Every structure is written in C-alpha cells, then in structure tokens.
Amino acid sequence: MVYNTIYMDQMSKIVSLCKRRGFVYPGSEIYGGLANTWDYGPLGAEVLRNIKNLWWKKFVTDREDIFGIETGILMNPKVWEASGHTESFSDALIDCRECKNRTRADHLIEDKLKNIKVEGKSLTNLDELIAENKINCPVCGKFNWTKARQFNLLFETHIGIVPENQSKVYLRGETAQGMFVNFKNILLSFSPKLPFGIAQIGKAFRNEITKGNFIFRTLEFEQMEIEYFVKENTWKKYFESWKKEMWTWTQLLGIPTSKLRWRPHTEDEISHYSTRTEDIEYNFPFGGYKELYGLAYRTNYDLKTHAKHSGEDLEYTDPESGKKFIPHVIEPTFGLNRSLVPVLLEAYLEEGKRVVLKLPPKLAPYKAAVFPLVSNKPELVEKARQIFNKLKSKFSSVWDERGNIGKRYFSQDEIGTPWCITIDYDTLKNDTVTVRDRDTKGQVRLRNEKLFNYIEDKLK
C-alpha cells in the first residue's frame, strides 16, 4: 500500500510536469476539454518521434526481411466487414441507474476482483459476476446497474458531398488491416521470400469507455505494428523469436524487467482471429499489471477472409517447391502513446530540490542545451550562438540564457536534457567549452571541435 501511494504520487507529479513543461496537454482545453483526448506539446512530440524513429530503425531499417508501409485511415467498409470488426469488435457497457455513471463491465469486475481477467465472457456471465459479488458503483456507492450490453468500437463517418448520396465508412480500429490488404502489392513489388514482415506506424481510433488514466487508453492513439508472415509449421519458432525481440525493445526504453511480465491470454479472452496471444504487462500505478504490448498468432485468418470477401488471390508461391498457400502470421503490436507512461515513470527522479528525468539519451527531447555564461556579453552570446547553430544541425538542441547557470541546469534536468554546454570567457581564449552530464552532474572541459564526436559516442 505504501508503494502504491508513493507510485500514484509520482504519477500525479508526472502528469503535472507534462502539462507544465510541454510534454502533454489536455485536448481542446480552452473549451473545457474532451474526455480521453490529449495533445502532445513540443517536448512530448519530440519524445514520441524519437520512440518511433528508434522502433523503425530496429524493426525496419536494420532488417532485410521487413517492409515498411503507410496506409490510409479511411478504407473501404468491406475491409472491416471481412475482418469481423463490424460484428465482433465491441465492449460490454453498463450504466448505474442512480448516478448515470457509464463504465465497461469487464473493467468494473476486474477493479473489484483483483487478478481476474474477464475479457471474452458473455454478457450473461458479466451480469452474474456483478450480481454474485454485489459490485457497487464506484462513483455513488449504490448497487443498481442496468444489464450489460454490447456496443461496437469503430468510429463511423461518411464520405460524399450530397447528404442523400453519402456512404458510411469507419475510422480504422487497428493498423493491421491496412497491411493485410496490401499483402499482394508487396508480393508483386518486391517478391519477398518467407518469412517476411510488413510494418506500419499509424493512428487508430476506438470509441470506447476509458477510465481516465492519463494517456494509457485514449480514443485516438498510435500503433507500431508488424505482420510477420511465416509457413504454418514454423509459427511456434517465430513466436518465441518475437517474444525475445519485444523484450529487448523494452530495455531500449529504459523499462526495468522487474516491472514487466509476460501473460498468456486465457481461452475466454483470446480474440476471434488468434489461437495464441501473450501480452507484455507493466506494473502500472493504477491497477497493477496491465497490457503494454501484445504478441498474437493470427494464423492465416486475415488473409484467408480477405481473399474470400474480395475475390483476390492472396496466396504465396513457394519459389523452391512451386506450392501455393496462404501464409500464417505473427503479429507484434506496440502502443506508441502507452509506451510514454512507463518511460516517464521510470525516468522520473527527485534528488532533494532537483527533479530529473533520466530518459535514455536517444529518447530525450533535446540532446543538448547551450548556455552563454551570461547573456549581457555580446561576444559570449555570439560564440554560443555559433556553437548552438552547429549542434542543432545534427542533434535536437535548445538555447537557454535565462537566470543563473544553476537554475538552467535544473530546468534542463527536469525535461531530461542529457548534456548542458556552457560557453564562458575561457571559450573565447582557447575554444573550449564545459559539458555537464545530467545523470552524474559531472563536468568535463572539451574543445569545441570535439563536441559532435562526444555526443555521438554517448548516443551509441
């Protein structure tokens, strides 16, 4: 209990820091906001971009077997009919008749009955669990619920100028389907050999009831996904291989393994397209272990159903045997926005009056901050500007001349800047600068010409 209290306090401090320093803002704030929507400020946008760039490099650029694409948010609605999303992509809602609080029935049960997973259970099962355990409304404390009912998570919109001729379409609920419907295009353009993957980073939208845990679950979010196509008799081998790859990825983000675990989905909760799914769960301050990333064996369900509904041949021809078949697929899924929560939690540290975000340098919004020792000496400012302009051509950097040096250090520590570079009077004499390290607070004196190499070496 003490740990959870401390951890939740840290969470509230991070939410405050994110707003104050420009990482994350409430969506549409000047109009009173919009529940479960968030905007990313200059620093948050930089961190998200750094995570995406790191992910793309690791899983696309550095590999020969994965092809990166970018597909549209709007797709032919037949895609979602074929994939099963218009029928089975839903949540169970329940309302309190007393205070009108609306929530997800499975979340209500899981919050009350710890360590139970109820995803996939029927509406009757959910109603029975709520009744048997007399789970009261967390808002008003009364026990007066409606029956649980399903509602689809896909956002609907319309295309067309004339109202009577408009057609209903959906905002995509996942990025995966864009990769499946482009499977044939990748085969024709690149003739890849199995195993190979298609990767994408993009927005997805789900019209779901969330519990307001900051950016953990939102209506609009970004996914980093791979569909890795394999022969059926090799899927277990590649499933285990991807478990290792995903675990390695969490370490690049600075998330300690002591806060992580793998959890297999039960038979009741597994998705309609999967026969094996496991989640990497992180020990969040709100509710304990919850999904961070997912790994699913989707069999050949998606390609098979799209082939059936579209009439297109989505088979792969083995170049050695000439045999044609529909490949099976392993799907590693990474939530971009959700990643930011443990990254910030694990980086946040208080040392007396100093607050520091010990972000992995590759993720830090700025790699370096450049200070003139004083701002009222034109020759110092000019020299500092020269160095700053050279640095920012290669590394994301920030200029800071406010207040005294100590306050500038603390300000940069709070947003995670790894190195602060001070230009002083000795710089004018011998072209050396002082580089101060965020984590150790140690300082070294370097020649200006060695700054690039110094930072590059540290970022390796």
N, C-alpha and C positions, 0 to 999 in steps of 0.2 A: 504493500500500500504506500509506503514511504517512497519507493522507487517510482510508482506510477504518478504520485503527486509531484515529485520533482520533475519527472519527464513531461507531464502536462504543463507544468510551469514553463519549462523550456520551450514547449510547443507554442505557448502563448507569446513568449518573448520573440520567437522566430517570426510569427505572424506579424507582430508589431514592427520588427526590424524590416521585414519585407515591404511593408507599406511605407515606412519612414524613409528608407534608403533607395526605394525604386526597384524592388525585385517583382513584387506582385501587388496589384491594386484590385479592389472590388470592382466588378463590371458595372458599367453605367452608374457610377457612384453619385454623380451630381443630380441624378433623377431618383435617388433612393435605392439604386441597385437593382439587380435581377438575380434571384436566388440561384446559386450553383453555377454562376458565371464569374470568370476572373480575367483580368487583363494583366499582361506582363510588361513591367516597366523596362527602362533601358538596361538595367543590370540583370533582371530576370530573363529578358530576351537574349542577352549575351550568353548566360549560362545554358539556356535551352539549346541555343545554336551550337555551343561547344559540345554538349552531350550528343547532339545529332551528328556533328562532324566526327566525333570520336567513334560513334557507333557505325557510321557509314564507312569510315576508314577501316575499322576492324572487320566488318562483315561484308563489305562490298569491294572497296578499292584494293585491299590487301589479299583478296581471294580471286582465284580464276574461275571458280565454279558458281558464282552468284552474280546475277544481272540486276542492276538497279533500274527501277522504272518509277513513273509518277502518273497515276491515273486520276480521272475526274471524280469529283464529289457526287455529281449527278450521273446516274446510269439509267439505262432502260429498266423500267419497273419489273420486267420479266426476269431480270437477274435475281431480284430479291424473292420473287415467287419461286424460281427454280431452287434457290439456296435454302428455302424453308423459312426465311426470316419473316415473311408476311403472316405465317401461320404459327411458328413456334418461338419467335423472338419476343418474349414477353416476361413481365414481372407480375407477382401477385400483390395487389393493393388491398389495404384495409383501412377503414375510417373509424375514428372514435365518434360515436353519436353525441357525446356530451360536449366536447370542445372542438370537434371537426378536424382534429389532428389526423393527417393522412400519412401513412408510412407503408413501407414494404413489410409484408407479413413475415418473410424469412428473416429480415433484419431484427424485427421485434422479438422473435423467438430466440435468435442467436445472442442477442444482447442479454436476455434473461437467463437462458440456459446455456451457460458458457461451454465452449468446446463441442458444440453440436453444429453440424452443417445440414441445412435443410433444403438446399437448392435442389430442384427437380422433384420435390414431393408434390402430390396432388393438392388441389385447393381444399378438399375434404380433410386431408392429413394435416394441413396447416391450421385449419379451424379447430380440429380436435386437439392439437398440441397447445393452442392458445387457451382453449377451454379447460383442458385437463390440468394445466399448470396455473390457471387463473392469472394470466399475464395482464396486468393493468396498464392503462395508458400512461406513458412516461411524462406526459405534459400535465394532465389534470388528475391522474391517480385513480380514475374510475374504470370500472370493467363493463363496458357497453360498446362492443365492437360490431360493425357490420360484418357480413360474410366476406371472405377473401374473394377477389375477382381478378381476372387476368386483363392486362392491357398491353398493347403492342408498343415496343420501344422505338420503332422507327419514326422519325420526324417526317411528316408529309408536307409537300408543297406542290405547286402547279406550274406548268410551263405553258406558254401561249399568251397572246396579247388580248384576244377577244374572249371574254369570260365564258361564253357558251361553248367555245372550242378548246378550252384548257384541258390539259391532261395531267393526271396525278402522277407525281414522281416522289422519290424518297431521298432524303439526305442519307448518305451511306452510314450504316451502323457499324461497319468494320472496313478496314482497307483490304482485307484478304480477297474479296470477290473481284476487285479490280485486277488482281494478279492472276486469278484463275481464268478470267475471260480473256486475258492476254497470253495465256499459255501457248496457244497455237502461233501467235505472232512471234513470240520468242523462238519457237522451233524453226519457223520459216526464215527468220532474220539471221539467226546465229548457229543453228544446227548443233546445239549443245548435246553432250553425252551425259547420261545418268551416272552418278547423281549430280543434280544441279539445282540451283535455287533462284527464285525471283524475290527481290527485296523492295520495300517501299517505306517511306516515311510520309505520313499524311494525316489530315484531320478526319475524325469520325464523330458521329452525333448520336446520342441516345436520350430519349425522352423519358428519363427515369426519376424516381423519387430518391433523393440522396439525403444523407444525414448531416451535411454541412461541415464535414471535417476538412476544412480548408480546401486545397486543390486535389485531395485524394480521389474524389469521384465527382465529375462535373458533367454538364450536358454536352459540352464541346471539349474534345480532347485530341491529343495527337498520339498516334501509334507508330512504332517502329517494328515492322513485321517481315518475316521471311517465310515463303512457302518453299520447302526443300523437297524436291521430287526424287523418289527412290524406287527401286524394284521392291515388290511386296516382301520377298524373302529376306530383305536386308533392313527392314524398318527398325527392328529392335536395336541393331548395331548403331544406326544413326540417331535413334532416340537417345541412347546413352551418350553418344558423342556430343549431341547438342546440349545435354544437361551439363556437361563439363564446360562447354563454350559459354553458356549462360552464367554459370557460377564464376568463371574467370571475369566476365564482364562486370559483375557486381563489385569485384575488387578494384577495377579501374575507377569506379565511382567513389571509392573510399568507404564502402559499407562493410563493417566487420562481420565475419562469418558467424560470430557468436549471436548476432541478431537475426540470422537467417535460418530457414529450414526448407526442405522440400516436403510437400504434402500431396500425395496422390488423391485424385478425386474419387469419391465413392460411386458405386453403381447408380445411386439415386440422383446424383448431381451432375453426372457427366453429360456433355452436350450431345445433341442428336447426331452430329457429324463425326463424333470421336469415339474411339474404343479405348483410348488411354490418354489421360491428361494429368499432368502434375504441375503444381504451382510452386514457385519460389515465394515464400512468405517472409515478410519482415515484421518484427515486433514493434508495431506502431503504438504510440502512447494512447490512442483512442481504440480500445477494444482488443489489444494484444495482436497476435499474429494474423495478418491479412495478406491477400494476394498482392505481390509486387509485379511478378512476371508469370507467364504461363507457357507451357510446352504441351502441344497436343499432337497425337497421331490421328490425322483426319481420314485415314485410309485413302480410297480413291473416290470418296463420296462426292466431293465438289465437282471434279472434272466429269465424273460419270453423269451427274444430274444435269450439268450444263450441256453436255453432249446430247442428252435425251431431249431437253427442252428447246435447244437451239437448232438441233438437226445437224450440227457441225461435227466433223470427225476430230476428236481430241485425243486420238491415240498417238503413242510414241512408237517409232520403229527402231528396234534394236539394230545398230549398224553391223553387228557381227553375225547375229542369227537371222536377221530379217523379220523376226517375230514382232507383231504389233500388239500393244496392250496399253491400258490406261495406268499411268504410274500412281503410286501411293505417295502421300505427302506427310512430312513432319513440319509442324508449324511452331517456331519460337516467336512469342509475342512480347514486346517490351512497351510499357506505357511510358511515354516521354514525360508528361506532366507529373504523373505519380512518382517518377524517379526523383524529382526535385525534393520531395518531402524527406526521405531518408538522407539524401545528400546534405541537406541543410541541417538536419538533426544531428548527424554525426560530425559535421564540421563546426558546429557552434560550441564555443567555449568561453567561460568567464574567468579571467585572471585578475582578481582584485577589481579595479575600476576599468580594466581593459576588456572589451568584448572583441573576440576574434573569430572569424570564420576560416577554419583551417581547410579550405577547399583544396582538393588536388589541383595543382597549378594549371593543368590543362583545362580544367573546368572554370577557373576563376574568370569573372567578367573582364577584369583588367589584369594583364600580366605585370605591368609596371606602372608606378606613379612617379612623375618627375617634379621635383621641387627646386625653385631657386631659394637659396638660404634666406634671403629677404626679398621682398617684392618692390622695394623703393630704390634699388640699384640697377639702372638700365643695363649695364654691362653684364650683370649676373642673369638678368631676365633674358637678355638676348642670347647668351650662351646656352641657358637652359632650354630656350625655345628651339635652338638648333638641334640639340640632343633629342628633345621630345619629338620633333618632326621626323628625325631619322628613325627613332624607335617605333613610332606608330605606323610607319610604312610597312613594318613587318610584324609587330606584336600589338595587340589591343592595349592601349596605354591611356593614361589620364594625366591632365595637368592640374596641379594644386598649389596655390600660393596663399591660401587663407590661413590666418593665425600663425602661431609658432610651430616649429618643427614637430614637437611632441604631440600637439593636437592633430597635426596632419597624419602622423604615424597611426594614431589611434583611430582616426577616421577611415584610413585605408585598411587597417586591420579588420574593422567591423564589416567591410564588404568583401574581404577575402583577397585583397591585392598581395601577391607573394613578395614583391620587391619594390622598395622605395628608393629612388635615386636622387640624391641631393647634390646640387651644383653650388659650390661655395667659392671663396676667394682663392683657394689653392687650385681650383679648376682653371681659373684664369692664368695661373702661373705655369702649371705643369700638365694641364689637360687630364687630370684625374678626377674621379667622382666617388662619392660614398654610396655604397649599396647596402641597404638594411634589409635583413631577412625577416619576414612576417612571423614565422614559427619560433625561431630562436632568439629574435631581436638582436642577433649578432650583426656586426658591420664589417665590411671589407672595403679597401680602397683599390679601385681599378682604373686603368687607363681607359679613357673614353672609347678608344678603338676596340677594346675587348668586351664591351657591353653586349653586343649581339651574341657572340660566342658563349658568354657567361649564361645568358638567359636561355639560349638554345640547348646548352648542355643540361641545364636544370630541368628543362621541359621534356627531356628524353625519358 
